[in-house]
Amino acid sequence: MATVSGQLLIPLGVSINSNGGNTPELVVFDKWLKIISMRQVLLFFGLLCFASADAQYVLKVVDAASLEPLSFAVVSDTTTNYSAYADENGRISVPKRVRSALVSYVGYVSMPVNMSDTDRSIIVKLKSDLFLPVIEVGSGNATPVFNPSVHIVSMQQLKINPMLLGEFDPLKALSMLPGVSNGAEGTAGIIIRGGNANQTAIMIDGQQVYNVNHVGGFLSAIPDYGVQFVRLYKGGVPARYGGRLSGVVDLILKNGRKDRSAYQLGVGTALLRGGAEGPIGKKITYLFSGRLGYPTLINDVFSAGGYEKAVSGSHTTVRIYDGLGKLTFTDKDWTVGVNTFLGGDSGFDQFNGSSQLFLQNFRWSNSLIGIKVNRQLNSSIFIEGGGGLTDYRYNYDEFDRLSAPDTTFDQRKVLGDLDIRDRRAFVRMQYAGGSNFSMEVGNEYTVRILDQTFRVDQQGSIPSSSAITSNNSEIVVYTNGSWTHPTGSGQITGGLRLTKYLADDFNVTLLEPRLNGSLRLLPKTFLHAGYDKQSQFVHELITSVNILPNSVWIVADPLTPPARSEQFSIGLAGEIGLQELEWSLEVFSKSMKNLVRIQPGFERDVQAGLADNTEAIATGGTGQARGVELSLKGDLGKLTYQVAYTRMRSSRTFPTVNQGEEFPFTFDRRNDLSLLMTYRSKGKWSYSSQFIYQSGYAVTLPIATSAFFDIYDSFNNARFPPFNVLNLGAKKEWKGKKSGHRQELNLSVYNVYNRANAFAGGRKRDFVPVTDPVTMEMEFAVRSTLSSRRLLGFTPGISYTRYIGE
């Protein structure tokens, strides 16, 4: 195995069915395998692969110091117009016709590599330069085929955004991309192209998680230390991804350093942070990072005498924690990785007025453990298998007490418990055939158990409780293939995903074709078109726009069948000049069916488990989302900039909502604009500014009101004012003179001009005295006042991080 290294500085151009129990019904599984035998597919595929096993060079791109694989490094050759990304393991099979190539990576010194017939496997060691620009546009070399629906973004590129409270958030940073939004202020849910947040698959190293938002959504529950890259698919979704309608966000973790141990210690306005990575012997590496919210803990100590829980006083407390971990074993062509994730919140919010006490208790946690075993069989074949366990739990209860001079009345106690457990196993094989063809086949098996409990205890009424338990499974077979023209002038990718869904007495088989193509019109201009069909088997019913993850989950059944989506997209993308402008323009149209939502007015009953689903849940919904996305990225030396604009319309139609007429989706963003500029001084400081403008989200308001009822003309008939905010950031990076440790100081200001952006609305009724103009007698009239709630005004933040052993 040959090893190469270099220091040539070149700008980078990358921008069971279940019978009611918990045991899968294996008879059904066997019948399914008779329809499509995975063994036959793999046998045929294996013969195809071995027929041309040694037609490639295998490059593995790693960090020269830590020997950490560099996910999605770029390998390009202008002579043959070849260009491609490495995979998440830093590995790529290069066609035999490519004799020399340039290997590039964000923040690293690019270097040329010469291939030799005697060395089919080559390790490419890139040297890091932390002070290279992170937006590097144009290299004068071939770059991977531009696809504006797919974004592969390094953490260094995301970290140029100003940081709320001085804390970097990889998910919030994604909202700076066209077609991506965070929803309401204070939420970190990823909304892609007019879908719901729960229609986006959030994955950690390929394992899906259900909730990644801390209370309020100000921060996502994923530490940045340990994440190397983020893959975002708005379209062009490979067939191995499924189970969500709108898109995929996959956070790729690092393996950990091989050369020595390194540590991170940090403190900021909101969190304490720590992390470590390094070797355990010669073949094992470890990675760990964790965060803990500390300001509310301090507040609890100083406020201990000012309130008594569920009795008197007002107080709010939130306990925040999250962590990532990974162990990686490497031996020649074998790699075994075990990764874990844990995140959650707990606390309560108590408000005590003169005659009312309202208390909300909440607790949620999300845990994951996954394993991957992969091997590079030869220059053409890569196999991987493994599985994962995911557990999402949520508990909520509220207490409302009214006090009068002679009595105390407990209005309602609402309690809810949710537990979703996924068990997943998979196997897949990749093949790079010949010089231009690659293929992937795979099989997945997922068993999902959903338990929900609702309890209501109201004074003067008989307590009630209900429980829902559902077992379901998904059996998937998929294939994906890609062909690139020998001249590099075009590429076509096609995929097919076949899913058998089984749940109690309900089962269905769904086919999801995927097709994408790119054509080089000019040396640096591509035409791209794509088609995606996707399915979703779990539905989240949102009870309100709330800072708590207050929702009810249901699985597909005859009443609420799997949701389906179909998307078409076409666009242009390319570069102008060598180091000036990278641009993309894309048009998309997405249709959805079998959508579900809570019937307006039943939100409280569904949350308390008091409603019959047949009347409280609107089914058979359809959705439409159409839009245009524009992206610009430029490098003017010390100054870099990004512009993302989305013009979109997203609507919904339900037979039993709004009299069957179409209405705007809640987060229908007609205009969504983001601007990001960064400036690096000659010294150790860099500065960033971020401006975001979004059309206000839709809300339903009455057109008339009385003391006892409201009158509405249509659903989502009004909008909150537009959301806009300006954020500023400054970062200093330096190495200690004595210790040599890298240090980082982040300063930030959120909402510089202190705009009162509306987060949620409310209404208050007052009885006001009026004089009857005829009888001149005093009467009381009802006055209804609309109000809005804001979350964050002018908010400064600071964080300090020290890296030891880098």
C-alpha positions in Angstrom: 0.0 0.0 0.0 1.5 3.3 -1.1 1.3 6.5 1.0 1.6 10.0 -0.4 1.7 13.4 1.2 2.3 17.0 0.0 2.0 20.7 0.7 0.9 22.2 -2.7 -1.4 25.1 -1.8 -4.3 25.2 -4.3 -7.7 26.8 -3.5 -10.4 24.2 -3.0 -13.4 24.0 -5.3 -16.0 22.1 -3.3 -18.4 23.9 -2.2 -43.7 -8.0 11.2 -46.7 -7.5 10.7 -47.4 -8.1 14.4 -50.1 -10.3 16.0 -50.5 -7.9 18.9 -47.4 -9.0 20.8 -43.8 -7.9 20.6 -42.5 -10.8 18.5 -42.2 -10.4 14.7 -44.3 -12.8 12.7 -41.6 -14.6 10.9 -44.0 -16.5 8.7 -45.0 -13.3 7.0 -41.3 -12.3 6.7 -40.6 -15.7 5.0 -43.5 -15.2 2.5 -42.1 -11.8 1.7 -38.7 -13.2 1.0 -40.3 -15.6 -1.5 -41.5 -12.6 -3.4 -38.1 -11.0 -3.6 -35.2 -13.2 -2.4 -32.4 -11.1 -1.1 -30.0 -14.0 -1.4 -30.7 -14.3 -5.1 -30.2 -10.5 -5.5 -26.9 -10.6 -3.7 -25.7 -13.7 -5.5 -26.3 -12.1 -8.9 -24.8 -8.9 -7.7 -21.7 -10.7 -6.4 -21.1 -12.5 -9.7 -21.3 -9.1 -11.5 -18.9 -7.5 -9.1 -16.2 -10.1 -9.2 -16.3 -10.2 -13.0 -14.4 -6.9 -13.0 -12.9 -6.7 -9.6 -9.6 -5.0 -10.2 -10.6 -2.2 -12.6 -10.0 0.6 -10.0 -7.6 2.4 -7.9 -8.8 2.8 -4.3 -7.9 6.1 -2.6 -8.4 6.7 1.1 -8.1 10.3 2.1 -7.0 11.0 5.8 -5.8 13.7 8.0 -2.0 13.6 7.9 -1.6 14.2 11.6 -4.6 12.3 13.2 -5.0 9.7 10.4 -8.8 10.4 10.7 -10.7 9.7 7.4 -11.8 12.9 5.7 -15.4 12.3 4.6 -16.4 13.5 1.1 -13.0 14.7 0.0 -12.9 15.8 -3.6 -10.9 13.9 -6.2 -10.6 15.5 -9.6 -8.7 15.3 -12.9 -9.0 18.0 -15.6 -7.4 15.8 -18.3 -10.2 13.2 -18.2 -12.9 15.5 -16.8 -13.2 13.1 -13.9 -14.5 14.3 -10.5 -16.2 12.7 -7.5 -16.6 12.8 -3.8 -15.1 10.2 -1.5 -17.6 8.5 0.9 -18.1 9.1 4.6 -15.1 6.8 5.3 -12.8 9.0 3.1 -12.7 6.2 0.5 -13.2 6.4 -3.3 -12.6 4.0 -6.2 -11.0 5.9 -9.0 -11.3 4.6 -12.6 -8.2 3.1 -14.2 -8.2 5.7 -16.9 -7.4 8.4 -14.3 -3.6 8.5 -14.0 -3.3 11.6 -11.9 -5.7 13.6 -9.7 -6.0 16.5 -7.3 -7.3 15.7 -3.9 -9.0 18.6 -2.0 -10.7 19.1 1.3 -12.1 22.2 3.1 -9.4 23.7 5.4 -6.7 21.4 4.1 -3.8 21.9 1.7 -4.8 20.4 -1.7 -2.3 18.0 -3.3 -1.8 16.0 -6.5 -1.6 12.2 -6.6 -0.2 10.0 -9.3 -1.7 6.5 -9.7 0.5 3.5 -10.5 -0.4 0.1 -11.7 1.7 -1.4 -8.9 -0.2 0.5 -6.2 -4.0 -0.1 -6.5 -4.6 1.0 -2.9 -3.3 4.5 -2.0 -3.5 6.4 1.3 -3.6 10.2 0.7 -2.5 12.3 3.7 -3.7 15.9 3.6 -2.2 18.5 5.9 -4.6 20.8 7.8 -4.4 24.5 7.6 -6.9 25.9 10.1 -6.6 29.4 8.7 -7.5 28.6 5.0 -10.8 30.3 3.9 -13.7 28.0 4.5 -15.7 29.2 1.5 -13.5 28.4 -1.4 -15.1 28.8 -4.8 -13.4 27.7 -8.0 -10.2 25.9 -8.3 -9.5 25.8 -12.0 -10.0 22.1 -11.8 -12.9 19.7 -12.4 -15.3 19.5 -9.5 -18.1 17.0 -8.7 -21.2 17.3 -10.8 -23.3 20.1 -9.3 -26.6 19.0 -7.9 -28.4 21.9 -6.2 -30.7 19.5 -4.3 -27.8 17.8 -2.5 -25.5 19.7 0.0 -22.4 18.1 1.5 -21.2 20.6 4.1 -18.3 20.4 6.5 -18.5 21.6 10.1 -15.9 24.3 9.2 -18.2 25.7 6.6 -21.2 25.7 8.9 -19.3 27.3 11.8 -18.9 30.6 9.9 -22.4 31.5 11.0 -22.9 33.7 14.1 -23.6 31.6 17.1 -26.6 32.1 19.3 -25.5 32.6 22.9 -22.0 31.8 21.6 -23.0 28.1 20.9 -22.6 26.6 17.5 -25.6 24.6 16.2 -25.1 22.5 13.1 -28.9 22.1 12.4 -29.7 25.8 12.8 -26.9 26.6 10.4 -28.5 24.5 7.7 -31.3 27.1 7.5 -28.9 29.3 5.6 -29.3 26.9 2.6 -32.1 27.5 0.0 -35.3 25.5 0.5 -34.5 25.0 4.2 -36.2 26.7 7.2 -36.3 26.3 11.0 -40.0 27.1 11.3 -40.9 29.5 14.1 -38.3 31.4 16.0 -36.9 29.3 18.8 -37.3 26.0 17.0 -34.5 24.0 15.4 -36.7 21.6 13.5 -35.6 21.3 9.8 -38.3 22.1 7.4 -37.5 21.2 3.8 -39.4 22.5 0.8 -42.8 23.0 2.4 -42.9 19.9 4.5 -43.4 19.4 8.2 -40.4 19.2 10.5 -41.3 15.5 11.3 -41.1 14.8 7.5 -37.4 15.4 7.6 -35.3 12.4 8.5 -32.6 13.4 11.1 -29.9 10.8 11.2 -26.6 10.3 13.1 -24.2 8.1 11.2 -27.2 6.7 9.2 -29.3 5.9 12.3 -32.6 7.9 12.6 -33.6 9.8 15.7 -37.0 11.3 16.6 -36.3 14.5 18.5 -33.1 16.6 18.4 -34.3 19.9 19.9 -33.7 21.1 23.3 -36.6 22.9 25.0 -37.4 26.0 23.1 -35.5 24.7 20.1 -32.8 27.4 20.7 -30.2 24.7 20.3 -30.4 21.3 18.7 -29.4 18.4 21.0 -26.4 17.4 19.0 -22.9 18.5 20.1 -20.8 19.8 17.3 -17.6 18.3 18.6 -17.3 14.9 16.9 -19.4 15.7 13.8 -17.3 16.0 10.7 -19.8 16.5 7.9 -23.5 17.0 7.2 -25.3 15.5 4.2 -28.5 17.2 3.3 -30.8 15.8 0.6 -33.7 18.0 -0.5 -34.0 15.8 -3.6 -31.8 13.3 -5.3 -32.3 11.0 -2.3 -30.5 7.7 -2.6 -32.6 4.6 -2.4 -31.0 3.5 0.9 -32.8 6.4 2.7 -36.5 6.2 3.4 -39.3 6.6 5.9 -39.7 10.4 5.5 -41.4 12.6 2.9 -39.3 15.7 2.6 -35.7 15.0 2.9 -32.7 13.7 4.8 -30.1 15.3 7.2 -27.3 12.8 8.0 -24.7 13.9 10.4 -21.4 11.9 9.9 -19.3 11.4 13.0 -15.5 11.3 13.1 -13.8 8.1 14.1 -11.4 9.7 16.5 -7.7 10.4 16.2 -5.2 7.6 15.7 -2.0 9.4 16.5 -2.6 10.7 20.1 -5.3 11.8 22.5 -6.9 15.2 22.2 -9.4 17.0 24.4 -11.9 19.9 24.2 -13.0 22.0 27.1 -15.4 24.9 26.8 -17.8 27.2 28.6 -20.4 29.6 27.2 -23.4 31.6 28.0 -25.7 28.5 28.0 -23.6 25.3 28.2 -20.5 23.6 29.6 -18.8 21.5 26.9 -16.3 18.7 26.9 -14.9 16.2 24.5 -12.1 13.7 24.0 -10.7 11.5 21.2 -7.7 9.3 20.6 -6.3 5.8 20.2 -6.8 2.8 22.4 -3.9 0.6 21.4 -3.1 0.3 17.7 -6.4 -0.7 16.2 -9.1 1.1 18.2 -10.0 4.8 18.4 -12.5 6.6 20.6 -14.5 9.8 20.4 -16.7 11.4 23.1 -18.4 14.7 23.5 -21.0 16.1 25.8 -22.8 19.2 26.9 -24.6 20.3 30.0 -26.8 23.4 30.6 -25.8 25.2 33.8 -27.5 28.6 34.0 -30.8 27.3 35.2 -29.1 25.1 37.8 -27.5 28.3 39.3 -30.9 30.1 39.1 -32.5 27.2 41.0 -30.1 27.6 43.9 -30.7 31.4 44.2 -34.5 31.1 43.7 -35.0 28.2 46.1 -36.9 30.3 48.7 -39.0 32.2 46.2 -41.5 29.5 45.2 -43.1 26.2 46.3 -43.8 23.8 43.5 -47.5 23.3 42.8 -48.4 25.6 45.7 -47.1 29.2 45.2 -44.7 31.4 43.4 -43.6 31.5 39.7 -40.5 29.6 38.5 -39.1 28.0 35.4 -36.3 25.6 35.2 -34.8 23.4 32.4 -32.1 20.8 32.7 -30.3 20.2 29.4 -27.9 17.5 28.5 -26.6 15.7 25.4 -23.7 13.6 24.3 -22.1 11.6 21.5 -19.7 8.6 21.6 -18.0 6.4 19.1 -15.6 3.5 19.2 -13.9 2.4 16.0 -11.9 -0.8 15.4 -9.8 -0.9 12.2 -7.8 -3.9 10.9 -6.5 -3.8 7.3 -9.7 -3.7 5.2 -12.1 -4.2 8.1 -13.7 -1.4 10.1 -16.2 -1.8 13.0 -17.8 1.2 14.5 -20.1 1.5 17.5 -21.7 4.9 18.0 -24.1 6.3 20.7 -26.2 9.4 21.2 -28.1 10.6 24.3 -29.9 13.9 24.6 -32.8 15.2 26.7 -34.4 17.9 28.8 -36.4 18.0 32.0 -38.0 20.7 34.1 -41.1 22.6 34.8 -42.8 25.9 34.1 -44.9 27.3 36.9 -47.0 30.5 36.7 -48.7 31.9 39.8 -51.2 34.8 39.3 -53.4 36.3 41.9 -56.1 33.6 41.6 -54.6 31.0 39.3 -51.6 28.6 39.4 -50.6 26.8 36.2 -47.8 24.2 36.2 -46.3 22.2 33.4 -43.9 19.4 34.0 -42.0 17.9 31.1 -39.2 15.3 30.5 -37.9 13.9 27.2 -35.0 11.8 26.2 -33.6 10.3 23.0 -31.1 7.5 23.0 -29.4 5.6 20.3 -26.8 2.9 19.9 -25.7 1.6 16.5 -23.1 -0.7 15.0 -21.5 -0.8 11.6 -19.2 -3.5 10.2 -17.7 -2.8 6.8 -15.0 -4.2 4.6 -13.4 -3.2 1.3 -13.2 -6.6 -0.4 -11.2 -5.3 -3.4 -10.9 -2.2 -5.5 -14.5 -2.6 -6.7 -16.5 -4.0 -3.9 -17.5 -2.6 -0.5 -19.8 -4.4 2.0 -21.4 -3.1 5.2 -23.8 -4.4 7.7 -25.1 -3.6 11.2 -28.0 -2.4 13.2 -29.2 0.0 15.7 -31.6 0.7 18.7 -33.4 4.0 19.1 -35.6 4.9 22.1 -37.5 8.2 22.3 -39.5 8.9 25.5 -41.6 11.9 26.4 -43.6 12.6 29.5 -45.8 15.6 30.1 -48.3 16.7 32.7 -50.1 19.9 33.6 -51.9 21.2 36.6 -54.3 24.2 36.7 -55.7 25.5 40.0 -58.2 28.3 40.4 -58.5 29.9 43.9 -61.5 31.9 45.1 -62.1 33.3 48.6 -64.0 30.2 49.8 -62.8 27.4 47.5 -60.0 26.0 45.5 -60.8 24.3 42.2 -58.3 22.0 40.4 -59.4 22.4 36.8 -57.5 19.6 35.1 -54.6 17.3 35.4 -53.4 16.1 32.0 -50.7 13.5 31.8 -49.1 11.8 28.8 -46.4 9.3 28.3 -44.9 8.4 25.0 -42.3 5.7 24.1 -41.1 4.9 20.6 -38.6 2.1 20.2 -37.0 1.2 16.9 -34.9 -1.9 16.3 -33.1 -2.0 12.9 -30.8 -4.3 11.0 -29.3 -3.8 7.6 -26.8 -5.0 5.0 -25.7 -3.3 1.8 -23.1 -3.8 -0.9 -21.5 -1.2 -3.1 -19.8 -1.9 -6.5 -17.8 0.4 -8.7 -17.9 -1.4 -12.0 -15.7 -0.5 -15.0 -14.6 3.1 -15.3 -18.0 4.9 -15.1 -20.5 2.7 -13.4 -21.3 2.1 -9.7 -24.1 0.2 -8.0 -25.5 -0.4 -4.6 -28.0 -3.0 -3.2 -29.2 -3.4 0.3 -31.8 -4.9 2.7 -33.3 -3.4 5.9 -35.5 -4.7 8.6 -37.1 -2.4 11.2 -39.4 -3.3 14.1 -41.1 -0.4 15.8 -43.0 -0.4 19.1 -45.1 2.6 20.1 -46.6 3.0 23.5 -48.7 6.0 24.6 -50.6 6.6 27.8 -53.1 9.4 28.5 -54.6 10.2 31.9 -57.0 13.0 32.9 -57.9 13.8 36.5 -60.3 16.7 36.9 -62.0 17.7 40.1 -65.6 16.7 40.1 -65.1 14.1 37.4 -64.2 10.5 37.2 -60.5 10.1 36.3 -60.0 8.6 32.9 -57.1 6.9 31.2 -56.3 5.3 27.9 -53.3 3.4 26.5 -52.3 2.8 22.9 -49.7 0.1 21.9 -48.8 -0.5 18.3 -46.3 -2.9 16.8 -45.2 -2.6 13.2 -42.4 -3.4 11.0 -40.8 -2.4 7.7 -39.0 -4.8 5.4 -37.0 -3.0 2.7 -35.1 -4.1 -0.4 -33.4 -1.4 -2.5 -31.0 -0.8 -5.3 -29.2 2.3 -6.6 -27.0 2.7 -9.7 -25.0 5.6 -11.2 -23.4 6.0 -14.6 -21.1 8.8 -15.6 -20.2 9.6 -19.2 -16.5 8.9 -20.0 -15.9 12.6 -20.9 -17.5 13.8 -17.6 -20.2 15.6 -19.6 -23.1 14.0 -17.8 -24.3 11.6 -15.1 -27.5 9.7 -14.4 -28.5 8.0 -11.1 -31.5 5.8 -10.6 -32.8 4.0 -7.6 -35.7 1.7 -6.5 -36.8 1.2 -2.9 -39.4 -1.5 -2.2 -41.0 -1.5 1.3 -43.3 -4.0 2.9 -45.1 -2.4 5.9 -46.9 -4.6 8.4 -48.9 -3.5 11.4 -51.5 -5.7 13.2 -54.2 -6.4 10.6 -52.9 -3.9 8.1 -50.1 -4.4 5.5 -49.1 -2.6 2.3 -46.3 -2.8 -0.3 -45.0 0.4 -1.6 -42.6 1.2 -4.5 -40.4 4.3 -4.5 -38.5 5.1 -7.7 -35.8 7.7 -7.7 -34.1 9.2 -10.8 -31.7 12.0 -11.2 -29.5 13.3 -14.0 -27.0 16.0 -14.7 -25.7 17.3 -18.1 -22.6 19.6 -18.5 -23.7 22.4 -20.8 -20.5 24.5 -20.4 -17.2 23.6 -18.8 -18.6 24.8 -15.4 -22.3 24.8 -16.0 -24.6 21.9 -15.3 -28.3 21.2 -16.0 -29.8 19.0 -13.4 -33.2 17.2 -13.2 -34.6 14.8 -10.6 -37.6 12.8 -9.6 -38.2 11.4 -6.1 -41.0 9.3 -4.6 -41.0 8.7 -0.8 -43.2 7.2 1.9 -43.7 7.8 5.6 -45.2 5.3 8.1 -45.3 7.3 11.3 -47.2 10.5 11.8 -46.7 13.3 14.3 -49.8 15.2 15.4 -48.8 18.7 16.6 -51.1 19.9 19.3 -49.8 23.5 19.2 -46.9 25.7 18.1 -45.1 25.4 21.4 -41.6 25.4 22.8 -42.2 21.9 24.3 -42.2 18.9 22.0 -45.9 18.6 22.8 -47.2 16.1 20.2 -48.9 12.8 19.7 -47.5 10.1 17.4 -49.5 7.5 15.5 -48.4 4.8 13.0 -49.9 4.0 9.7 -53.1 1.8 9.8 -56.3 1.6 7.7 -57.5 4.9 9.1 -54.2 6.7 8.6 -52.4 5.0 5.7 -48.8 5.7 4.9 -48.2 9.2 3.6 -46.7 9.5 0.1 -44.8 12.3 -1.7 -43.7 12.8 -5.2 -41.2 15.5 -6.3 -39.9 16.9 -9.6 -37.0 19.3 -9.8 -35.0 20.9 -12.5 -32.2 23.5 -12.2 -28.9 25.0 -13.4 -25.7 25.2 -11.3 -22.1 26.2 -12.0 -19.2 28.6 -11.4 -18.3 31.9 -13.0 -14.6 32.8 -13.0 -11.9 31.1 -11.1 -12.5 32.5 -7.6 -15.6 34.6 -7.9 -19.0 33.1 -7.9 -20.7 29.7 -7.4 -24.4 29.7 -8.2 -27.4 27.5 -8.5 -31.0 28.0 -9.6 -33.6 25.3 -9.1 -37.4 24.9 -9.5 -39.3 22.2 -7.7 -42.8 20.8 -7.4 -43.8 18.4 -4.6 -47.2 16.8 -4.1 -48.2 14.8 -1.0 -51.1 12.6 -0.1 -52.5 10.6 2.9 -51.6 13.4 5.2 -53.1 13.6 8.7 -53.6 16.3 11.2 -55.7 17.1 14.3 -59.1 18.5 13.5 -59.2 22.2 14.5 -60.7 22.5 18.0 -59.7 19.0 19.1 -56.1 19.8 20.0 -56.7 19.7 23.8 -58.8 16.5 23.6 -56.1 14.7 21.5 -53.4 15.8 23.8 -55.4 14.4 26.8 -56.3 11.2 25.0 -60.0 12.1 25.3 -60.9 12.1 21.6 -61.9 9.3 19.3 -59.4 9.3 16.4 -62.2 8.8 13.9 -63.6 12.2 14.7 -60.5 14.1 16.1 -58.0 13.3 13.3 -58.4 14.7 9.8 -57.3 12.1 7.3 -57.0 11.9 3.5 -55.1 15.2 3.3 -53.1 16.3 0.3 -50.4 18.9 0.0 -48.7 20.9 -2.7 -45.4 22.8 -2.5 -43.9 24.6 -5.4 -40.9 27.0 -5.4 -37.8 28.5 -6.8 -34.4 28.4 -5.0 -31.5 30.6 -5.7 -28.0 30.2 -4.2 -24.9 32.4 -4.6 -21.5 31.9 -3.0 -18.5 34.1 -3.5 -14.9 34.6 -2.4 -13.4 38.1 -2.7 -10.2 37.3 -0.8 -10.7 38.3 2.8 -14.4 38.7 2.3 -16.7 35.8 1.5 -20.5 35.8 1.1 -23.5 33.5 0.7 -27.0 34.4 -0.5 -29.9 31.9 -0.4 -33.4 32.9 -1.5 -36.5 30.7 -1.7 -39.8 31.8 -3.2 -42.3 29.1 -2.3 -46.0 28.3 -1.9 -47.1 25.4 0.3 -50.7 24.4 0.9 -52.9 21.7 2.3 -56.4 20.3 1.6 -58.4 18.1 3.9 -62.0 16.9 3.3 -63.1 17.8 6.8 -61.0 21.0 7.3 -61.9 24.4 6.0 -65.0 23.0 4.2 -62.7 21.0 2.0 -61.1 24.1 0.5 -57.3 24.5 0.1 -55.6 26.5 2.8 -52.0 27.7 3.4 -49.7 25.4 5.3 -48.7 26.8 8.7 -45.1 27.3 7.7 -45.9 28.5 4.2 -42.9 30.7 3.6 -43.7 32.8 0.5 -40.3 34.5 0.8 -37.3 33.2 2.7 -34.0 35.2 2.3 -30.7 34.7 4.1 -27.4 36.6 3.7 -24.1 35.6 5.3 -20.9 37.6 5.1 -17.6 36.8 6.7 -14.4 38.8 6.9 -11.0 37.4 8.0 -8.5 40.0 9.2 -4.7 39.8 8.9 -4.6 38.8 12.6 -6.4 36.1 14.5 -9.9 37.6 14.3 -12.7 36.8 11.8 -16.1 38.5 11.7 -19.5 37.4 10.4 -22.9 38.9 9.9 -26.1 37.1 9.2 -29.5 38.5 8.0 -32.6 36.4 7.8 -36.0 37.5 6.4 -39.0 35.1 6.4 -42.7 35.7 5.6 -44.8 35.3 8.7 -46.3 31.9 9.3 -50.0 31.3 8.9 -52.5 31.4 11.8 -56.2 31.1 12.2 -58.0 34.2 13.7 -61.7 34.9 14.3 -63.4 37.6 12.2 -65.9 38.2 15.1 -66.2 37.2 18.7 -68.6 37.2 21.6 -68.6 36.1 25.3 -69.3 32.5 24.4 -68.1 31.8 20.9 -65.9 32.9 17.9 -66.8 33.2 14.3 -64.3 32.1 11.6 -64.4 32.5 7.9 -61.5 30.1 6.9 -58.6 28.2 8.3 -55.1 29.8 8.4 -56.7 33.0 7.3 -54.1 35.4 8.7 -50.3 35.6 9.2 -47.9 36.8 11.8 -45.8 39.8 10.8 -42.6 38.9 8.8 -39.7 37.6 10.7 -36.4 39.3 10.3 -33.3 39.4 12.4 -29.7 40.6 12.1 -27.0 38.6 13.9 -23.3 39.4 14.4 -20.4 37.3 15.4 -16.7 37.6 16.0 -14.2 34.7 16.5 -10.6 34.7 17.6 -8.4 31.7 17.1 -4.9 31.4 18.4 -2.3 29.1 20.0 -1.0 29.6 23.4 2.7 30.7 23.5 3.7 28.3 26.2 1.2 25.5 25.9 0.8 25.5 22.2 -2.9 24.6 22.6 -5.4 26.0 20.2 -8.0 28.3 21.7 -11.1 29.8 20.4 -13.2 32.8 21.6 -16.7 33.4 20.1 -18.6 36.5 20.6 -22.2 36.9 19.3 -25.1 39.3 19.3 -28.5 37.9 18.3 -31.2 40.3 17.0 -29.0 43.3 16.9 -31.8 45.8 16.4 -34.1 44.1 19.0 -37.0 43.3 16.7 -40.1 41.9 18.5 -40.6 38.8 16.3 -43.8 37.0 17.1 -43.4 33.4 18.1 -47.0 32.5 19.1 -50.3 34.3 19.5 -52.8 34.6 22.2 -56.2 36.2 22.9 -57.6 37.8 26.1 -61.3 38.6 26.8 -62.2 41.5 29.1 -65.6 42.7 30.3 -65.8 46.5 29.8 -68.6 48.7 31.0 -70.6 50.5 28.3 -73.7 52.7 28.4 -76.7 51.7 26.3 -77.4 54.7 24.2 -81.2 54.2 24.4 -81.8 53.2 28.0 -78.7 54.9 29.3 -78.2 51.9 31.6 -74.8 50.5 32.3 -74.0 47.2 30.6 -70.9 45.0 30.1 -69.5 44.2 26.7 -66.9 41.6 25.8 -63.6 43.0 24.4 -61.3 40.5 22.7 -57.6 41.5 22.4 -55.1 39.8 20.2 -51.5 39.6 21.4 -48.3 37.9 20.3 -45.5 36.4 22.3 -41.9 37.1 21.5 -38.9 35.0 22.6 -35.5 36.6 22.0 -34.7 40.3 21.7 -31.2 41.7 21.8 -29.2 38.7 23.1 -25.4 38.8 23.5 -23.4 35.6 23.9 -19.9 34.4 24.6 -18.1 31.1 24.6 -14.5 30.0 25.1 -13.0 26.7 24.0 -9.6 25.2 24.6 -8.3 22.3 22.5 -5.6 20.2 24.1 -3.4 17.9 22.3 -4.3 18.9 18.7 
